[in-house]
Amino acid sequence: MPLAAVQSFGRTVRLGARTPVIAVVDMIGGRFPYREAIVQAWFLLSITVLPALLMAVPFGVIIAVQIGGLTNNLGASSMAGAVGGMGVIQQGAPMAASLLLGGAGASAITADLGARTVREEIDAMRVLGIDPTRRLVAPRMVAMILVAPVLSVLIIVIAVASSFVVSIVGQGVVAGSYWQSFGSYASLTDLWICLLKSVIFGFVVVVIAARRGLEAAGGSRGVADAVNASVVLGVVVCMVVNVVITQITALFIPIQVI
């Protein structure tokens, strides 16, 4: 078991290092399957946009209720916008995007590639001289990397808007003070960090999902096991990576009041 785990990890790392190189080389050479990437991006958006909206609204409401109660007790209700905005932009939005991509996106990619694998379509492609990584994995990687920041921005907008409404209507926070504190602490640097996190999470999710799909075996049961493994591993790895990125950003980019 330890040897198999190390070998699987090595194959995943190799796929993660090889796929971006193939995508860039094909884009430069004009051989990249843009149509496939666009189709996959649209598919990922179609299965994640509505869950993102449904997740962002209660997420913003929860932050407003919890933070609003604390700031009211401390007599600092005007800081509700700062705390809520920072929580959504720095942590909430990228993690919510990773959960959606790791759940809906990863399962769809693994099921697709796993079904092709058990039907021996992947082996047939190799026999014909077609690289499955170039034809199937690379466009899905590009699609995931493009969709992840879009989901993060969408979640930020909806979560902050719902938090603002709850703070104004339910807790009596002045609208001007809310946005003033929000603008004083939130910055473009936080947004760029959020987008970078989203891209990294999307890359991690698609590499794990593709590797599990290409290694599926044992018929439909094997595909189901591969889907389950890709979802769990993708979400767990994204959480670990988020902790590492958060520690690095806190060390080199401290919070500043504008």
Secondary structure as UniProt FT lines:
FT   HELIX           2..29
FT   HELIX           34..74
FT   HELIX           77..79
FT   HELIX           80..86
FT   HELIX           87..92
FT   HELIX           93..100
FT   HELIX           101..105
FT   HELIX           106..118
FT   TURN            119..120
FT   HELIX           121..127
FT   TURN            128..129
FT   HELIX           133..137
FT   HELIX           138..171
FT   HELIX           175..185
FT   HELIX           188..214
FT   HELIX           219..252
//
